[in-house]
């Protein structure tokens, strides 16, 4: 009922705005929005590099979250910290009234990706964490854009509200799923999102839903040489399960994905039959029904493995499951217009040399050209399925979401790679932050200047949502705040 009332109010508000056949209203003092970000290059360079250095894993990002909160608070934002039962999550708010524009910020790192800012493999801490997905940049650009808009709102007297969502643990913890579960996007008219990439463009596609499950097998220990008949190996059960799942791959949708890692291999000595072993699975699919059907088939493999090895298995669903992303064409095209206006990051001679050196370590043979242009985008590009997953998907079922990328990494570098860590901790990453911050600022200011732009966004959102009433895929779970402590 709450969602129905909310959507009805959105629709009525949109209808009351009316559609203007004229071009969007011109932003007052537009140059201020971009020049204020340029003027603070060193501020945001230091901020992103500090978070890069902290390299804190999901739900453990205490220093990273605090650094972003402190910068926002120092610029007039009110901070609500520790929201949705996540100590490192926050919502920072500036202004009041409608329209309400959200900007997403992330800041978690990845395990085992420690790397110096050099063009060859050089871990700073052996086995340590690193920002291989650029979330040090992601959160910083969100802050840069939000502060620029806040300054502009104050200068021009423009009404409205900006909310920065500090979302922890995107890498498997599903922080934005829990923000959505708590209703923190209710009443938000549009949500802006970006991600560091190796090119500059808007993201008009969907993504896969994802479910995380841990399978814990329990067996019986024995002397592997002296009394093997008394043992029942939990590790055998894990291996049997994985074998069956791998056979199953031939008989599932081409768009689905299954990944696993053995998180506890069941002992340290071959002469002791392991009585415990654990395997962690991700299952991905285009829709929630397909996702749950595939997950249940994986469960059957686990139960069959336990039966065949005379062990037992505990099946634990994790709460950070994510919806497929619901793209919004109207908001995407507005962002595209602003990205074209800002243009691609411009690299100096030193940055160009570093980017080329990093590119030479990949399989890319086309140089760094795509970092330096804005990729063209047409309506035919809209709606394509991407095979990754993100908790941004859950946000997109609660409010219209528009996404884009700015070049911070080099072409040819894989996601979650040492090359990404090296580039993201340098001014290559900062140049992308500045570009993304400007796009955030210009897009938000355009909506605040001309709220009638929200009408097609909201109508499209309501139409695509249909009768669906959002609820988390795993609705009865709180955030697994220790999932990185045990996984890494």
Secondary structure, DSSP 8 states (H G I E B T S, - for coil): -HHHHHHHHHHHHHHHH---SS-----TTHHHHHHHHHHTHHHHHHHHHHHHHH---TT--HHHHHHHHHHHHTTT-EEEESGGG-TT-EEEEEEESS-EEEEEE----BTT----SSSS---SSTT--B-TT-HHHHHHHHHHHHHHHHHHHHHHT--EEEEEEE---TTTT-HHHHHHHTTTTTT--EEEEEEEESSBEEE--B--EEEEEEEEEE-B--BTTT-GGG-B-HHHHHHHHHHHHHHHGGGS-TT-EEEEEEEE-S-S-TTB--SEEEEEEEEEESSHHHHHHHHHHHHHHHHHHHHHHT-EEEEEE-S--B------HHHHHHHHHHHHHH-S----HHHHHHHHHHHTTSS--STTGGGGSB----GGGTT-B-S---THHHHHTTS-EEEEEEE-S-TT--TT-HHHHHHHTSHHHHHHHHHHHHHHHHHHHHHHH-GGGHHHHHHHHHHHHTT-----SSTT----TTHHHHH-
